[in-house]
Amino acid sequence: MMTGLHEPPMTASTPESSASAWAPLRQPLFRALWIATVVSNVGTWVQEVGAGWLMVTLDPRPVMVSLVQAATALPIFLLALPGGALADIVDRRRYLIAVQAWMLVVALLLAVCTALGWTTAWVLLAFTFALACGAALNVPAWAATVHELVPGPQLQAAIALNSLGVNLARAVGPALAGVVVAMAGAQTAFLLNALSFIGLIIVLARWRREPRPNTLPVERFSSALRAGVRYVREATALQNVMARAAAFFLFASAPWALLPLVAHNAGGGPHAYGLLLGGIGIGAVSAAMVMPALRRRASRDALVRGATLLFAAATAGLALARTMPGLLPAVLAAGAGWLALLTTLHVSAQTAVPQWVRARALSVYLMVSAAGMTGGAVLWGVVATRWGVPPALFAAAVGALLAMLLTWRMTLGGEDGLARSAPAALMRTPDHAGIAAERGPVAVQVEYLVDAADAAAFMAAAQAMQRIRRRDGALSWGLFEDPDVQGRYVETFVVESWGEHLRQHERGTAADAPLFERLRAFHRGDRAPQVTHLIAVNDNAGQGDEVGKNL
């Protein structure tokens, strides 16, 4: 189902809960989905080992072997944002079923083509890309679903169990794949992957998901895409996470892309490749066991820096070792560093954004990460082709350390991010049921009366509001002063439609509340700041509406 970069981002939850670590497994739906997902992830790792080793036999050039990793990561860059938009606006259960069915069919076709001898290097890359397209569409929806499966107090435990399941699959799948590929060929590995989706489809089909009540008009796909991009463009905290992720994945892609060649150069076959991947999984599971204690003792920034150092050392170890016994410590360390860094970045990304845009914002984060993985896989494949695998791995290790230094000041935030991204009712929602949702654009004017002594401080606070307005849907923003009435200021912003403006009223977060309160404190009128809505007159809208309401 998903591996490596496609590991499901951990869904944001409430702070540390007193719930038992195993409590979510008492929820029948969560338990069934968890088991089915572990089986599916084992199948995915069997698939990846089969594809990686088959490419070594079809075309052992480093650039071709690295293209398998590139074909796996590229669809995340291309499709994660559309997938996130769909996950936020459609029924996620049906959407997830359709995506699993797509991956089942693709894996089955690849198994048949390989069994018949029709699979060439480029055919393998095409099928790998098609499978990864399914994973790219799957990840945002899956990331936004976990909170629906368990009660609030159990969310943190559910997150930990999902991470444990992914890494158990990472430990078991490659070892199983090495045996399967050696004894029955790559086509059997592909067939097992196809079969692994069946259980997940059955569980999803039996899920009687309760539709969520929504009084707002249904958000259109194109509008959802634009809203997601606008949010990310103004979300500084998420931008820091994405920058740290891109800097790491560009160099961390080298071991993933070149590991089949590392195993081959050490004199091993598919057994050895599976063993090395299994070692990464064991290292990741080991790290998962100690991460709760580490999170209590260290900040997210410290965890990311320590994990980067560990992963860079492991990458250098892969370059130095020439035998399987020498490679095993390196892959164990690589797995531990990868898990620690990946989970910390995922948590930071999720706690930086509110629920309404979480799937879309995470999609952009995944796109940036995938761009680093895709570009890095091609880069290190080319470097290894020209100068050899060990020099490429050494260069990647040094690059990871330099990237860490360059992004040192980009903080990931703290554990209060969940509370700060919680929704908050900051504006009174207009109650004009007769206005069609598609009418627009809509110009919103907020009038403030401010004492002369407070003018400079008010304007600074209003400028800070610009980022929030744009983040939550404004196409443009401006602050105007009335030359005829001293102290009268009008904040104006434009939203693409009436429906989008209604949604904008539900997008405020707890982190925004102090700024709203500060602006209101500057207002000296007898009543709250006056709000006026102006709807554009166009061929589809008839006459314009002007409605004054209090904020």
FENCORNOR-V328490 format. One record per residue. PHI is phi in whole degrees, 0 to 359 (none if undefined). Layout:
phi: [PHI | PHI]
This chain:
phi: [none | 200 | 212 | 53 | 296 | 278 | 304 | 297 | 301 | 289 | 287 | 297 | 220 | 286 | 299 | 317 | 253 | 275 | 296 | 299 | 299 | 256 | 302 | 301 | 290 | 279 | 276 | 305 | 292 | 299 | 299 | 295 | 293 | 297 | 296 | 296 | 291 | 300 | 300 | 296 | 292 | 299 | 300 | 295 | 292 | 300 | 300 | 295 | 295 | 299 | 292 | 298 | 285 | 298 | 296 | 300 | 279 | 279 | 204 | 281 | 299 | 305 | 295 | 288 | 297 | 291 | 294 | 298 | 293 | 297 | 293 | 283 | 271 | 303 | 301 | 300 | 295 | 277 | 241 | 298 | 294 | 303 | 296 | 294 | 297 | 297 | 297 | 274 | 236 | 244 | 292 | 292 | 298 | 296 | 299 | 296 | 299 | 298 | 293 | 298 | 297 | 301 | 293 | 300 | 296 | 297 | 297 | 294 | 297 | 296 | 298 | 294 | 299 | 290 | 297 | 273 | 79 | 266 | 274 | 262 | 301 | 285 | 296 | 299 | 297 | 296 | 293 | 298 | 297 | 296 | 296 | 293 | 298 | 297 | 296 | 296 | 285 | 284 | 302 | 298 | 296 | 295 | 297 | 269 | 261 | 303 | 294 | 276 | 264 | 224 | 296 | 309 | 297 | 261 | 297 | 298 | 293 | 296 | 300 | 297 | 294 | 297 | 296 | 298 | 298 | 300 | 280 | 297 | 296 | 295 | 281 | 273 | 304 | 299 | 296 | 298 | 297 | 301 | 292 | 297 | 295 | 293 | 267 | 233 | 91 | 296 | 299 | 290 | 299 | 294 | 294 | 298 | 297 | 300 | 294 | 291 | 277 | 297 | 300 | 294 | 297 | 297 | 296 | 298 | 294 | 274 | 286 | 265 | 286 | 282 | 294 | 274 | 296 | 212 | 277 | 274 | 296 | 297 | 281 | 283 | 301 | 296 | 294 | 297 | 299 | 296 | 297 | 296 | 294 | 299 | 298 | 297 | 297 | 251 | 264 | 299 | 299 | 291 | 298 | 298 | 297 | 295 | 296 | 295 | 294 | 299 | 297 | 282 | 293 | 303 | 262 | 289 | 291 | 300 | 299 | 296 | 288 | 256 | 300 | 302 | 286 | 299 | 296 | 296 | 291 | 277 | 86 | 260 | 248 | 300 | 302 | 294 | 298 | 297 | 295 | 295 | 295 | 298 | 297 | 299 | 296 | 296 | 299 | 293 | 298 | 299 | 294 | 299 | 290 | 258 | 300 | 304 | 293 | 295 | 294 | 286 | 259 | 227 | 285 | 298 | 298 | 295 | 297 | 295 | 294 | 296 | 294 | 296 | 300 | 295 | 292 | 296 | 296 | 295 | 297 | 296 | 296 | 296 | 287 | 278 | 290 | 237 | 232 | 298 | 302 | 286 | 282 | 300 | 300 | 294 | 288 | 298 | 293 | 298 | 297 | 295 | 296 | 298 | 297 | 297 | 287 | 296 | 293 | 294 | 294 | 298 | 298 | 297 | 295 | 290 | 282 | 273 | 229 | 280 | 297 | 298 | 240 | 300 | 297 | 290 | 295 | 295 | 298 | 294 | 302 | 294 | 299 | 296 | 297 | 293 | 299 | 296 | 294 | 293 | 298 | 294 | 299 | 293 | 302 | 286 | 295 | 294 | 299 | 294 | 295 | 275 | 239 | 105 | 292 | 301 | 300 | 297 | 293 | 299 | 298 | 295 | 297 | 295 | 299 | 298 | 291 | 296 | 297 | 299 | 293 | 292 | 255 | 301 | 276 | 274 | 287 | 264 | 84 | 238 | 287 | 278 | 299 | 298 | 293 | 290 | 267 | 292 | 295 | 215 | 277 | 256 | 227 | 286 | 286 | 299 | 248 | 250 | 293 | 280 | 272 | 293 | 299 | 278 | 298 | 161 | 294 | 243 | 260 | 247 | 241 | 241 | 259 | 240 | 246 | 233 | 296 | 301 | 293 | 261 | 301 | 296 | 293 | 298 | 296 | 295 | 292 | 295 | 298 | 295 | 294 | 306 | 297 | 294 | 301 | 294 | 301 | 268 | 136 | 289 | 278 | 211 | 209 | 204 | 236 | 235 | 249 | 276 | 288 | 266 | 236 | 299 | 83 | 266 | 237 | 235 | 272 | 232 | 218 | 244 | 242 | 291 | 202 | 296 | 299 | 294 | 293 | 299 | 295 | 301 | 292 | 257 | 259 | 292 | 234 | 300 | 293 | 279 | 305 | 302 | 291 | 300 | 295 | 294 | 297 | 296 | 294 | 287 | 289 | 249 | 287 | 288 | 225 | 298 | 310 | 280 | 244 | 238 | 251 | 238 | 254 | 300 | 268 | 212 | 298 | 263 | 254 | 71 | 276 | 286 | 246 | 231 | 229 | 263 | 218 | 276 | 290]
